[in-house]
Amino acid sequence: MARQFAVDERLFQYFPELIIGVVVVSELDNTVPAPEIAHLWRTVQQELREKWGQHKIQEHPHVIPWRTAFQRLHMSGSRFPSSIEAMGRRVLKGQDLPSINPLVDLYNSLSLRYLVPMGGHALEAVVGDIWLTFSQGGEPFRPLGETQVEVVSAGEVVYKDAQKILTRRWVWRQCDEDKVLPSSREVFIPIDLLGERGRERGEEIITAFSSLSQRYLPCRIQSALLDSAHRVMTFEGKDT
């Protein structure tokens, strides 16, 4: 059944250069061990330490646009760091981030290598269509790995479905309900791109993801790059 992902046109008023890449994975078997992907995940962590270990991650030219964007949206980048800043900070502190499962390790590897926020939402837990938009305020939200429910503030940039908030404060925290598990068969993966060469980097990431997944984690892939002129993607997937 056809589903849609749409980006709110108001976001482009704030960020005309915004590009949202999308990869939709289906026919996935995420239970088969993929040692090559686990090795890639360890390798990109070491690469970041070698290339940027003498600097703070928030000073990286790919991370600075997120600090600037959060400031423009009246959010504290230090209190609510983007997912890539939070992950990069842990790596530069010497922490070895754990392997989760093959698909999560794959998109985390590319997220860290390109220093671009990427997430994964198991479509089995997503209801209806998906939007990148602004919250109304008061929506409940349970962060990944947490038991306590939070209340979403009005005007936050969020990923959401027909019933719930999937990600708070744009690329800050994901909800627990749609986390990617070994049993996940269909997954929605957004790639959030700000700054120069956004479209070019989006194309590189999608190409790399497609190549690596077909080599080590066979699945069917649908992909697109959305911008101010093309804000909607239609994809095939089960409608929960």
Secondary structure as UniProt FT lines:
FT   STRAND          2..7
FT   HELIX           9..14
FT   TURN            16..17
FT   STRAND          19..26
FT   TURN            30..31
FT   HELIX           35..52
FT   TURN            53..54
FT   HELIX           57..59
FT   TURN            61..63
FT   HELIX           64..72
FT   TURN            73..74
FT   TURN            77..79
FT   HELIX           83..92
FT   TURN            93..94
FT   HELIX           102..114
FT   STRAND          121..122
FT   HELIX           123..125
FT   STRAND          130..134
FT   STRAND          140..141
FT   TURN            144..145
FT   STRAND          150..151
FT   TURN            154..155
FT   STRAND          157..160
FT   STRAND          165..168
FT   TURN            169..172
FT   STRAND          173..175
FT   TURN            177..178
FT   TURN            182..183
FT   STRAND          187..193
FT   TURN            196..197
FT   HELIX           198..216
FT   STRAND          220..227
FT   TURN            228..229
FT   STRAND          232..236
//
